[in-house]
Amino acid sequence: MNKKYLVEVTIDFVPNTEEEFEKWCKKYDFDCFGLEFCRRGWCDRFNTYLRDAIGVASTKREEFLVYEDDLVEVENVN
């Protein structure tokens, strides 16, 4: 039997502008090694590189990087 579960998350998407990106990186402790508008910054908080993540997802209990493949369309959620 396949069960479907939904977890509500809030996603703080990676900004597209350099100025907002710098603020976003500081918020999540990403270190871009002095590079401008870098997408390979290291983050001690998540113990990984930013790379192709689209943002940081938050639940009531945790935060994690989220990727395009993680997003799923859901119909008729009540």
C-alpha positions in Angstrom: 0.0 0.0 0.0 1.4 3.4 -1.0 0.8 6.2 1.4 1.2 9.8 0.6 2.3 12.3 3.2 2.6 16.0 2.9 5.0 18.2 5.0 4.4 21.9 4.9 7.6 23.8 4.2 8.5 27.4 3.7 11.1 28.0 0.9 13.4 30.9 1.0 14.5 30.9 -2.7 18.0 31.9 -3.8 17.8 35.5 -5.0 18.6 36.4 -8.6 20.3 39.7 -7.9 23.8 40.0 -6.5 22.9 42.4 -3.7 20.0 40.2 -2.4 22.2 37.1 -2.9 24.9 38.4 -0.6 22.3 39.1 2.1 20.8 35.6 1.6 24.3 34.0 1.9 25.0 35.9 5.1 21.6 34.8 6.5 22.5 31.1 6.0 26.2 31.4 6.7 27.4 30.5 3.2 31.1 31.3 2.5 31.6 32.2 -1.2 35.4 32.4 -0.7 35.5 36.1 -1.8 33.9 35.3 -5.2 31.2 37.6 -6.5 27.7 36.1 -7.0 29.1 32.6 -6.5 26.9 29.5 -6.6 29.5 27.1 -5.1 29.6 28.6 -1.7 30.3 26.3 1.3 27.9 26.3 4.2 28.9 24.9 7.6 25.3 25.0 8.7 24.3 22.4 6.1 27.7 20.9 5.7 27.6 21.2 1.9 28.1 23.5 -1.1 25.2 25.6 -2.4 25.7 24.4 -6.1 22.3 23.9 -7.8 20.0 24.3 -4.7 17.1 26.6 -5.4 16.7 27.7 -1.8 16.5 26.8 1.9 13.3 24.9 3.0 12.1 25.2 6.6 9.7 23.2 8.6 8.8 23.6 12.2 11.7 21.4 13.2 14.5 21.7 10.6 16.1 23.6 7.7 17.6 22.0 4.6 18.6 22.9 1.1 15.9 22.2 -1.5 16.4 21.4 -5.2 14.2 21.7 -8.3 13.7 17.9 -8.3 12.3 18.1 -4.7 9.3 20.1 -5.7 6.1 18.2 -6.4 2.8 19.5 -7.6 -0.1 18.5 -5.4 -3.8 18.7 -6.3 -6.7 19.2 -3.9 -4.9 19.6 -0.6 -7.3 20.2 2.2 
